[in-house]
């Protein structure tokens, strides 16, 4: 590791960024360096301008990718190299407000039933049943299950926050049944490669393996929606709203800082759609 990269990592550690964010930011600066075939500390402010124009006009990356690149590059040049360049404050990713895809309850059942490998099916089911993020589900540990209080203890979630989420009784039964198939002393969902060794803590399932398992199940279920693992979390929140659960409770379960983040799901419920659909059907009757 070069001294410059080590310095950047230390700056991110001082700022309290997660290990995952550190990896993402280091990769973003590396791509900048590879584009110009020069070390990043040898680049000029004009080089940065050209790079962001390349991302926007030629590569046509989305606003989220631009934002990550901008945050990483700003941190590297302003904090690590102490260069205050106006270009870094001039770049503004296009604002987008997109509604997420949501699966119906029947579609969720069909997809989960189509997951072939038991450990992936159990993990994806838990992600939906508890509204978890991908890695929150993948890295669940045996002590995280509080069966007396019927909650899961989520450690080190987004923003390094812990929280408790409600655990459905059927999900607890499923977790107990699944654990008896591998008896890992640590992980609820151990990687299939280490499940044969009950004395080894091993490693949990990976996010990429869960993505692949979900994609195959989505294809097998013949559902055409652009869904992915995180869609299970969106669907969980929407289904709770449809069931009449208070928005504040859903916000706490999801681990959102602001209720405004959770309010997006109010646009996705059947009740909201019905306020337009029913009058629209009456209006168009006979046409």
Secondary structure by P-SEA (a helix, b strand, c coil): ccaaaaaaaaaaaaacccaaaaaaaaaaaaaaaaaaccccccccaaaaaaaaaaacccccccaaaaaaaaaaaaaaaacccccccccccccccbbbbbbbbbbcaaaaaaaaaacccaaaaaaaaaaaaccccaaaaaacccccccccccbbbbccccccccbbbbbcaaaaaaaaaaaaacccccccccccccccccccccccccaaaaaaaaaaaaaaaccccccccaaaaaaaaaaaaaacccaaaaaaaacccccccccccccccaaaaaacaaaaaaaaccc
